[in-house]
Amino acid sequence: MPKQYDPAKPACLFVNQDGIQFNAPAVFDELIHKKEMPVVIGVFVRPGEVPAINDKALIRYNRSYEYDGLGDNYARFLLEELLPDVEKKSTKDGRAIKLSKDGNDRAIGGSSSGAVCAFTAAWERPDAFRRVFSAIGTYVGLRGANVYPTLIRKYEPKPLRVFLQDGKNDLNIYGGDWWMANQEMKRALKFAGYEVNHEWGEGGHDGKHATKIFPEAMKWLWKDWPAPIKAGLGSAQLKEILLAGRSGS
C-alpha cells in the first residue's frame, strides 16, 4: 500500500501470483516516489491449499489446477471474489481501499505457472488486465498453455502489453522446454503485432534474474500511462480477413 495512495482517486493495481515476489513492495515504493510508475496497490495471492487431515497425510496443493489451466476461471475468481473482498478492507491508518476497474490501470504478473496464470487472466479479460509480467513462464504441455503461441497468431489481437523473462538453463523436462516455449511466445506476440519486450539470460528455473530486472520491466509496462494500451496490429494473414476498426477488445 503506497503512502501516496489517496482514496479519493481509485488506485492502479498489480496482482501477483505465488505471493510476494521480485522484491515488489520495495520496487513499487521507489518507482512511485520517482514518478516512474503510477500509484499502484499490490495484491499478492497465494494458491489454494487443502490442509492434511492428519499427521500421516500430505497437504493437497491446488496450484497447478489454478494456475496452469486455460479459460477464465482464475480471472473470474479475482474479479468476482478476491478483489471485491480487498475493497472491503482498509489501510492501517484507516484509508478505504478503492481500485480502478479500468484494465489499462491494471497489471498482473508471476513466475513459472504463476506467469501462465497472469497471461491467461489478461488473455481472457483484457478489459480487466492489460499489462503482463511473465517470468520463466510455463508455456508448455502441463494443462494446455503450449497452445498459446498458436492462439496468439490466430485470434483477433487484444490490447495487451507483455514483458517476458527467461534463461537458457530453464527446465527441459516431460512437459516441454521452457526456454524454447518462451521464445516461441515472444515470436508469436511479435508476429501478431503486440507490444512485447523481453529479457533473456543464462539462468535456470528460479527468480534471481526476474528480481534483478523487475524494476526496469515495471517502468516499461507502465510507460506512457495513462495513455491506453492498444490492440496488436494482427498478423499479415489476419489483416486480410479482419474488418478495419473491428479487431481487438
Backbone torsions as a table, in degrees:
resi	resn	phi	psi	omega
1	MET	NA	106.0	-177.4
2	PRO	-69.5	144.2	-178.6
3	LYS	-66.4	-21.8	-179.0
4	GLN	-77.2	-7.7	-176.2
5	TYR	-65.0	129.4	177.4
6	ASP	-119.7	116.9	-177.1
7	PRO	-63.0	-10.8	175.9
8	ALA	-67.9	-19.3	178.9
9	LYS	-127.5	116.2	179.4
10	PRO	-52.9	135.5	-174.1
11	ALA	-84.9	156.0	168.3
12	CYS	-69.1	168.9	-170.3
13	LEU	-138.0	142.1	168.0
14	PHE	-129.8	121.0	176.5
15	VAL	-105.6	131.1	177.5
16	ASN	-125.2	136.7	176.4
17	GLN	-84.6	159.8	-178.6
18	ASP	65.6	26.8	177.1
19	GLY	75.7	-154.8	-177.1
20	ILE	-77.3	125.6	176.6
21	GLN	-134.7	168.0	170.3
22	PHE	62.2	18.5	-176.6
23	ASN	56.8	35.0	-169.3
24	ALA	-57.5	-46.6	-178.2
25	PRO	-57.4	-43.4	179.8
26	ALA	-67.6	-39.0	177.8
27	VAL	-62.7	-45.0	180.0
28	PHE	-62.1	-44.6	179.7
29	ASP	-56.2	-44.4	-177.9
30	GLU	-68.5	-46.0	-176.9
31	LEU	-69.1	-37.3	177.0
32	ILE	-65.7	-42.3	177.9
33	HIS	-59.8	-39.0	-179.6
34	LYS	-83.2	-0.5	-177.6
35	LYS	60.6	33.4	177.0
36	GLU	-97.8	-0.7	168.5
37	MET	-155.0	158.0	-179.2
38	PRO	-71.9	177.5	174.6
39	VAL	-69.1	113.4	-173.6
40	VAL	-122.6	130.7	171.4
41	ILE	-93.1	132.4	179.6
42	GLY	-97.8	131.6	174.8
43	VAL	-119.6	116.6	-172.5
44	PHE	-113.9	114.2	-166.2
45	VAL	-108.9	129.5	173.8
46	ARG	-93.2	146.0	176.5
47	PRO	-70.1	161.3	-177.7
48	GLY	-70.3	147.2	175.5
49	GLU	-136.3	134.4	175.8
50	VAL	-98.6	116.9	-176.1
51	PRO	-60.2	150.5	176.2
52	ALA	-65.4	142.6	-176.6
53	ILE	-78.8	-18.8	175.6
54	ASN	-159.8	178.6	-174.5
55	ASP	-74.6	-4.7	177.1
56	LYS	-101.7	-3.2	-179.8
57	ALA	-104.9	166.0	179.4
58	LEU	-107.0	153.1	170.8
59	ILE	-62.6	141.1	175.2
60	ARG	-99.6	120.7	-176.1
61	TYR	-96.1	131.8	-176.7
62	ASN	-98.6	5.7	-168.0
63	ARG	-59.5	-51.6	-176.2
64	SER	-63.2	-39.7	179.0
65	TYR	-62.3	-43.4	-178.7
66	GLU	-71.5	-40.0	-168.0
67	TYR	-95.4	-41.0	-171.9
68	ASP	-85.1	-19.1	-177.2
69	GLY	-74.6	149.7	176.6
70	LEU	-86.8	174.1	-179.3
71	GLY	99.3	-178.4	-171.3
72	ASP	-100.0	10.3	-175.9
73	ASN	-56.6	-48.6	-176.0
74	TYR	-69.7	-40.9	177.1
75	ALA	-58.9	-41.8	178.6
76	ARG	-65.4	-39.0	176.4
77	PHE	-57.6	-46.1	179.1
78	LEU	-63.6	-49.0	-170.3
79	LEU	-77.3	-32.8	-174.8
80	GLU	-98.7	-22.0	-175.3
81	GLU	-121.1	-60.1	-169.5
82	LEU	-69.6	-53.8	-175.4
83	LEU	-65.9	-38.4	172.8
84	PRO	-59.7	-33.4	177.5
85	ASP	-69.6	-37.9	176.3
86	VAL	-58.1	-40.2	-176.6
87	GLU	-74.6	-7.3	173.2
88	LYS	-83.7	-10.3	-176.9
89	LYS	-94.6	178.2	176.9
90	SER	-142.0	164.5	178.7
91	THR	-72.8	168.9	179.7
92	LYS	-61.2	-27.7	179.7
93	ASP	-97.6	14.3	170.7
94	GLY	92.9	4.4	178.4
95	ARG	-74.3	134.6	174.7
96	ALA	-67.7	147.9	179.5
97	ILE	-99.6	117.3	178.6
98	LYS	-127.2	123.7	-176.4
99	LEU	-108.7	138.9	175.3
100	SER	-62.8	140.3	177.5
101	LYS	-95.3	-0.5	-178.3
102	ASP	-81.1	123.6	179.7
103	GLY	-57.8	-27.4	178.5
104	ASN	-67.9	-19.9	179.6
105	ASP	-96.6	11.2	-172.7
106	ARG	-128.8	134.0	174.8
107	ALA	-121.5	157.3	179.0
108	ILE	-145.4	142.9	-176.0
109	GLY	-154.0	175.2	178.0
110	GLY	170.5	179.8	178.9
111	SER	-126.9	150.8	179.1
112	SER	58.8	-124.9	177.7
113	SER	-63.3	-30.3	176.3
114	GLY	-64.1	-28.8	176.4
115	ALA	-71.0	-43.2	175.6
116	VAL	-59.2	-43.7	179.3
117	CYS	-58.4	-43.4	179.4
118	ALA	-63.4	-46.4	-180.0
119	PHE	-63.8	-41.3	-179.3
120	THR	-61.9	-42.5	178.9
121	ALA	-60.1	-42.7	179.6
122	ALA	-71.7	-39.6	178.9
123	TRP	-61.5	-43.3	-179.0
124	GLU	-76.1	-35.0	-174.1
125	ARG	-133.0	67.3	177.5
126	PRO	-65.6	-14.3	173.3
127	ASP	-69.5	-19.5	-174.9
128	ALA	-112.4	-25.9	-179.4
129	PHE	-143.4	123.8	-177.6
130	ARG	-125.1	-4.8	-178.7
131	ARG	-122.8	124.6	-172.2
132	VAL	-125.8	127.1	171.3
133	PHE	-108.4	118.7	-175.1
134	SER	-121.7	113.1	178.7
135	ALA	-110.2	131.7	-179.4
136	ILE	39.6	48.2	-172.6
137	GLY	-60.8	139.4	-177.5
138	THR	-89.6	64.6	-179.7
139	TYR	-87.8	55.4	-174.6
140	VAL	-129.6	-175.8	-171.1
141	GLY	-84.8	60.0	172.6
142	LEU	-93.7	-58.0	177.2
143	ARG	-133.6	27.6	171.2
144	GLY	110.2	-3.9	-176.0
145	ALA	-68.0	-12.5	176.6
146	ASN	-64.5	-14.6	-178.9
147	VAL	-84.3	-10.5	-174.6
148	TYR	-58.2	-43.0	179.5
149	PRO	-57.5	-33.4	177.2
150	THR	-73.8	-44.8	-179.9
151	LEU	-61.2	-41.4	-179.9
152	ILE	-58.7	-38.8	-179.3
153	ARG	-72.0	-27.5	-171.8
154	LYS	-99.9	-28.9	-174.6
155	TYR	-81.4	156.3	171.5
156	GLU	-56.5	137.0	-177.1
157	PRO	-63.1	147.1	-178.2
158	LYS	-115.0	155.9	-179.4
159	PRO	-80.1	79.1	-177.9
160	LEU	-126.8	148.8	171.2
161	ARG	-123.5	126.1	-169.8
162	VAL	-128.3	131.4	173.4
163	PHE	-112.8	124.3	-178.9
164	LEU	-111.3	138.1	173.5
165	GLN	-131.6	138.9	173.1
166	ASP	-164.2	170.0	-179.6
167	GLY	-130.6	154.7	-175.7
168	LYS	-63.1	-21.9	-178.5
169	ASN	-101.8	23.5	175.1
170	ASP	-67.9	175.9	-174.7
171	LEU	-60.9	146.1	171.6
172	ASN	-142.0	86.1	-170.9
173	ILE	-132.8	-161.2	-172.6
174	TYR	-57.5	-32.8	-177.1
175	GLY	-78.7	-19.5	-178.2
176	GLY	145.4	-169.8	-178.1
177	ASP	-112.8	105.3	-174.9
178	TRP	-60.0	-43.2	-177.5
179	TRP	-61.0	-47.6	-179.9
180	MET	-69.1	-36.6	-179.6
181	ALA	-63.9	-40.2	179.1
182	ASN	-68.6	-36.4	175.4
183	GLN	-66.2	-36.7	177.5
184	GLU	-65.5	-37.6	175.4
185	MET	-60.6	-45.6	-179.9
186	LYS	-60.9	-43.9	-179.1
187	ARG	-65.5	-38.5	179.1
188	ALA	-66.6	-43.5	179.2
189	LEU	-63.8	-41.4	176.3
190	LYS	-62.2	-45.3	-179.2
191	PHE	-56.7	-39.7	-176.7
192	ALA	-89.7	4.3	172.7
193	GLY	82.4	19.3	178.3
194	TYR	-77.1	159.1	168.4
195	GLU	-77.7	110.1	-179.3
196	VAL	-137.0	137.9	174.8
197	ASN	-128.0	160.8	-178.0
198	HIS	-152.1	161.1	174.6
199	GLU	-141.9	108.1	178.5
200	TRP	-98.1	148.7	179.8
201	GLY	-144.9	-161.5	-178.4
202	GLU	-104.6	-2.4	-170.7
203	GLY	-72.9	176.7	179.9
204	GLY	-106.0	-152.5	-175.7
205	HIS	-87.5	73.2	179.6
206	ASP	-150.3	177.7	-173.8
207	GLY	-99.6	8.9	-174.1
208	LYS	-62.9	-51.4	-177.0
209	HIS	-67.5	-42.3	-179.5
210	ALA	-60.7	-40.6	179.4
211	THR	-64.0	-37.3	-179.1
212	LYS	-66.3	-41.2	-174.3
213	ILE	-95.8	-1.3	-176.2
214	PHE	-55.6	-44.5	179.9
215	PRO	-58.6	-44.6	179.8
216	GLU	-67.7	-35.7	177.7
217	ALA	-63.4	-41.6	179.3
218	MET	-64.6	-41.8	178.2
219	LYS	-60.1	-39.2	180.0
220	TRP	-70.7	-43.1	-178.5
221	LEU	-63.4	-32.8	-177.6
222	TRP	-99.7	7.6	-177.1
223	LYS	-60.3	142.8	177.4
224	ASP	67.0	5.2	176.4
225	TRP	-59.2	138.1	13.4
226	PRO	-94.2	15.8	176.1
227	ALA	-55.9	135.7	-174.4
228	PRO	-71.3	143.8	171.8
229	ILE	-74.9	133.2	-176.6
230	LYS	-100.3	156.5	178.3
231	ALA	-66.0	150.9	175.0
232	GLY	-59.2	161.0	-177.5
233	LEU	-75.5	-23.6	-174.2
234	GLY	89.1	152.9	177.8
235	SER	-68.9	165.0	178.2
236	ALA	-57.9	-41.4	179.5
237	GLN	-65.2	-40.1	-178.7
238	LEU	-68.1	-36.4	179.5
239	LYS	-60.5	-26.1	-178.4
240	GLU	-70.3	-21.8	-176.3
241	ILE	-116.7	-10.3	178.4
242	LEU	-86.5	142.0	175.4
243	LEU	-77.1	137.3	-179.7
244	ALA	-58.4	132.3	177.8
245	GLY	79.1	3.3	-178.4
246	ARG	-108.4	-7.2	-175.9
247	SER	-82.3	160.4	174.9
248	GLY	86.0	-179.9	-178.2
249	SER	-112.3	NA	NA
